[in-house]
């Protein structure tokens, strides 16, 4: 809600939207993506023509977005069929000129609005965590995996786990801790993707888990010797690369494929569950949070599928079940990639700058609805349903508000108002949660919209009732009935 007393809640929600965009891969990747969203050069591109964008990377390499009459593809090879004047060059972004200052300023404003909020949500710790990526400490080759073991250090030493039950208990604790840290933007997706995928591999291990840990110990001793500095070599943390386990000589080719694809399927199912639950949320913040978690699991599933498809053992697979899994993996990889891109676009849209509705802004959503209302009813309904079902841009309650609105504009006033009212009544049940999460004020603004529709259609008593509900005092009474 957008009234004065909710300002800290609203600012916190805005801050977390920015954080999710920065942390679903890692902040430096987000900075590079931000060029595509915020660079004014890109706003001038005529995508209906033919040409290409050359996006320079900090390492001196280039990527090209080639477009021709509405179709696009990405390549790292300069398109030879285009002349130099047909290629628009976009310079590499500085590492911290776009998102990092914006995040710091948002945190400063939140602290001024409410020191209690700043402390309660651990904003300083989040700033330190994000700031790590902009420091020299994060530049090593192992940067994406730099911090997970430190984050899990308080959950026990893996080398002390003596049986399968102890290992499984430890895995569950680690899993919960990693998803919590990712969900709260304290670790980035790149830092937890490989670890979660490895833990899923452990969970589905077809033989004793202690044997997997023995593989680690043998690998360490082969590479480091029995002792280092006079002390026995022990496993500080299991190797978090599923290829290491699937490529082991003791794991048959057929088993490696079935085991690896089973891991990918479990992770994909988790992603689909969070994705489907997101669509039913009645709070925008919960909708985006669920998509953020779903994105992590899709990335994990993609990683597992891609590892399986690139195993050196693939040519030696002979079993019918394993061969079927390989074929299915190719299709599922494309499906996971499609959803990964869709969710990335949805989480990016709330920052503005894309030709997609920003549902975190009631005003922008209203403008999008108004533009749709100029089309035919079937065409407008198709666009709204596509935004809900295919593009994952909005939850069900907002879909119903928009469908109700275009129905009203198209002459189906009573049916449209009934649909909008049903969505409002569902929002009212969760009003306290929406306010505390800093959700945009769809309750009052939609009632005001409904009142205007009634006024245009001579529905005087309904107009008065919806006008009353549009007042801030109405939802304040819902929150504090006494």
Buried (B, 14 or more C-beta within 10 A) or exposed (E): BBEEEBBBBBBBBBBBBBBBBBBBBBBBBBBBBBBBBBBEEBEEEEBEEBBBBBBBEEEEEBBBBBBBEEEEEEEEEEBEEBEEEEBBEBEBBEBBEBBBEBBBEBBEBBBEBBEEBBEEBBBEEBBEBBBBBBEEEBEEEEBBBBBBBEBBEEBBEBBEBEEBEBBBEBBEBBBEBBBEBBBBBBBBBBBBBBBBBBBBBBBBBEEEBBEBBEBBBEBBBEEEEEEEEEEEBBBEBBBBBBBBBBBBEEBBBBBBBBBBBBBBBBBBEBBBBBBEBBBEBBBBBBBBBBBBBBBBBBBBBBBBBBBBBEBEBBEEBEBEEBBEBBEBBEEBBEBBBEBBEBBBBBBBBBBEBBEBBBBBBBEBBBEBBEEBBEBEBEEBBEBBBEBBEEBBBBBBBBBBBBBBBBBBBBEBBEBBBEBBBBBBEEBBEBBEBBBBBBBBBBBBBBBBBBBBBBBEBEBEEBBEBBBEBBEBEBBBEBEEEE
